[in-house]
Amino acid sequence: MRPAILYAAPLLGLAAFVTTSALARDDGRYANSPLKPWFESLHSEYGQCCTDADGYVVADVDWESSQGRYRVHLDNEWVVVPDGAVITEPNKIGRTMVWKHYIDGHPRVRCFMPGSMT
């Protein structure tokens, strides 16, 4: 039984590493984008937004602004965007984008960049 345990631990570690690596979204397709440095510089009060590969474009029907607050529809839930998550610098792509994370299985907004609602 002891030899099985010695082999199981490294295999479980390798499996966890491979699974975690496979979940990454940046597959290099944006490596040559002229906006890559700009995307990588974006941050909110919650930290760096990461890159364009980590953000999601939000359709106009899936976000709204009312009384100076934003809401965004993520994973079938309307989520209030915290003031600290709003990116205030000019939007160079014009599209609304959101960078999300999860707390207790529910989406939360780490960064939100409003678009032009055209």
MITOR-232151 format. One record per residue (C-alpha): residue in three letters; y, x, z. Coordinates in steps of 0.5 Angstrom, whole numbers, padded with zeros to 4 digits. Each point is the difference from the previous one (the first is absolute). Last residue first. Example, Ala and Ser with C-alpha at 12.3 -4.5 7.8 and 13.67 -1.06 7.14 Angstrom:
<pts>
<"SER" <-0002 0027 0014>> <"ALA" <-0007 -0002 0002>> 
</pts>
This chain:
<pts>
<"THR" <0106 -0049 -0060>> <"MET" <-0001 0001 0008>> <"SER" <0004 0007 0000>> <"GLY" <-0005 0004 0004>> <"PRO" <-0001 0000 0008>> <"MET" <-0003 0007 0002>> <"PHE" <-0005 -0001 0006>> <"CYS" <-0003 0005 0005>> <"ARG" <-0005 -0001 0005>> <"VAL" <-0001 -0007 -0001>> <"ARG" <-0006 -0003 0004>> <"PRO" <-0006 -0003 -0002>> <"HIS" <-0005 -0003 0005>> <"GLY" <-0007 0002 0002>> <"ASP" <0002 0002 0007>> <"ILE" <0006 0004 -0003>> <"TYR" <0000 0002 -0007>> <"HIS" <0004 0004 -0005>> <"LYS" <0005 -0001 -0005>> <"TRP" <0004 0003 -0005>> <"VAL" <0004 -0005 -0004>> <"MET" <0004 0000 -0007>> <"THR" <0005 -0004 -0003>> <"ARG" <0001 0002 -0007>> <"GLY" <0007 0003 -0003>> <"ILE" <-0003 0007 -0001>> <"LYS" <0005 0004 0003>> <"ASN" <0002 -0004 0006>> <"PRO" <0006 0002 0004>> <"GLU" <-0001 0003 0007>> <"THR" <-0001 -0006 0005>> <"ILE" <-0007 0001 0001>> <"VAL" <-0002 -0006 0005>> <"ALA" <-0005 0001 0005>> <"GLY" <0005 0001 0006>> <"ASP" <0002 -0007 -0001>> <"PRO" <-0007 -0003 0001>> <"VAL" <-0003 -0003 -0006>> <"VAL" <-0003 -0007 0002>> <"VAL" <-0007 -0001 -0003>> <"TRP" <-0002 -0006 -0004>> <"GLU" <-0007 0000 0000>> <"ASN" <-0005 -0001 -0006>> <"ASP" <-0002 0008 0000>> <"LEU" <0008 0001 0000>> <"HIS" <0005 -0004 -0002>> <"VAL" <0007 0003 0002>> <"ARG" <0006 -0002 0004>> <"TYR" <0007 0003 0001>> <"ARG" <0005 -0002 0004>> <"GLY" <0008 0000 -0001>> <"GLN" <0000 -0008 0001>> <"SER" <-0005 -0001 -0005>> <"SER" <-0004 0005 -0005>> <"GLU" <-0006 -0001 -0003>> <"TRP" <-0006 0003 -0003>> <"ASP" <-0007 -0002 -0003>> <"VAL" <0004 -0004 -0006>> <"ASP" <0003 0006 -0002>> <"ALA" <-0006 0004 -0001>> <"VAL" <-0001 0006 0005>> <"VAL" <-0002 0007 -0003>> <"TYR" <-0005 0003 0005>> <"GLY" <0001 0007 0003>> <"ASP" <-0005 0005 0001>> <"ALA" <0000 0003 -0007>> <"ASP" <0008 0000 0000>> <"THR" <0000 0005 0006>> <"CYS" <0000 0001 0007>> <"CYS" <0004 -0005 0004>> <"GLN" <0002 0005 0005>> <"GLY" <0001 -0002 0007>> <"TYR" <0001 -0007 0004>> <"GLU" <0008 0000 0000>> <"SER" <-0001 0000 -0008>> <"HIS" <-0001 0006 -0005>> <"LEU" <0000 0001 -0007>> <"SER" <0000 0008 -0002>> <"GLU" <-0007 -0001 -0003>> <"PHE" <0002 -0005 -0005>> <"TRP" <0006 0004 -0002>> <"PRO" <-0004 0006 -0001>> <"LYS" <-0005 -0004 -0005>> <"LEU" <0006 -0003 -0004>> <"PRO" <-0001 0005 -0006>> <"SER" <-0008 -0002 0000>> <"ASN" <-0004 0006 -0001>> <"ALA" <-0005 -0001 0006>> <"TYR" <0000 -0008 -0001>> <"ARG" <-0007 0000 -0002>> <"GLY" <-0003 0004 0005>> <"ASP" <-0005 -0004 0003>> <"ASP" <0005 -0002 0006>> <"ARG" <-0004 -0006 0003>> <"ALA" <-0004 0003 0005>> <"LEU" <-0006 -0004 0003>> <"ALA" <-0005 0005 -0004>> <"SER" <0002 0005 0005>> <"THR" <-0001 -0004 0006>> <"THR" <-0007 -0002 -0002>> <"VAL" <-0002 0007 -0002>> <"PHE" <0002 0003 0007>> <"ALA" <-0003 -0006 0004>> <"ALA" <-0007 0002 -0004>> <"LEU" <0001 0007 0001>> <"GLY" <0001 -0001 0007>> <"LEU" <-0006 -0004 0001>> <"LEU" <-0004 0005 -0004>> <"PRO" <0002 0005 0005>> <"ALA" <-0002 -0004 0006>> <"ALA" <-0007 -0003 -0003>> <"TYR" <-0003 0007 -0001>> <"LEU" <0000 0003 0007>> <"ILE" <-0002 -0007 0002>> <"ALA" <-0006 0000 -0004>> <"PRO" <-0002 0007 0002>> <"ARG" <0000 -0003 0008>> <"MET" <-0005 -0006 -0002>> 
</pts>
